[in-house]
Amino acid sequence: ALSVDLRMSLVARGHGIGIVTPGAFADSRWRDRVEVIDCPDFKPQVRAWLLHRPPAGRLSRPIALFRDALIEGLEVPMPLVS
């Protein structure tokens, strides 16, 4: 399910488990109907693809800068809950 609200509603109705950001959880109308499970060994991995048509022409530099920022951002470990 793509929508956080839809995913949370499915979990609240007993249709599996879900992963949402702390902010999305705090803002969800379903938060009182689900249980947060502590998973200290869970280590999520992000896979990102950057697609563009070749040749990029005048967009090649912005694309390269975005690619570099994405790579750098994914290398820095981020806490799941702050």
N, C-alpha and C positions, 0 to 999 in steps of 0.2 A: 504494500500500500504506500502511495506516495505522500499523502497528507498525514501530518502528525496527529491531527484530530481523528482521522480514520484509524490509524494504527493504535492510538490510545483507546478508542472505543472498542476495537476488536479485543485487545488485551483485557479491558474491563469486563467484557462479556465472556471471558474464558476461552478465547480463541488463540492462545499462544502467548509468546513473549515479545517484547519490543525494546528497541533502543531509541532513546530520545535525548536531546540535550537537556541540561539542568534548567535552562530558561524555558524551553518548551514544556517541560514537566510542570514547572511552577505556574505557568500560564494556562495549563490544561484544565478544562472542566471535569476531566475524568480522574484527576490526581488522587481524589479521596477513595476511588474505587479500584485502585491497583496497589500492588505491593512492590516496593523497591527492594531488590535483591542485591546484597553486597557480593561482588565477584572480584576479589583482590587479584586473582591470577589471570583475569581477562585482559588481553592486550590487543585492542583493535588495530587494524591496519587499514590505511587509506590507499586506494589505488586511483590515480587521476590520469586522465588522458587529455592531451591538448591537441585538438585537430584543427587544421586549416588547409585551405586549398593552396597548392603550389602553383606558380610562385607567389609569394606573399607581397612582393613589391614594396610599396611604402609602408606596409604594415609589418614588415619583417622585424624591425627594431622593437616596436611595442610587443609583438608576439614573443620575441626572445626575452624581453624584460619580464613579461608576465610568467613565462616558463621558468626563468631563474628564481623569481619570487616564490612561485609555487613549490619548486624543489626545496628552496631554503625553508619555507614554512612547514613543509612536511617532515623535514629533518629534525625540527625542534619538538621535543616531547611536550605534549599539552596535557594538563590534568583533565580527567573526565568530569570531576566536580570541583568547583572552586569555592 
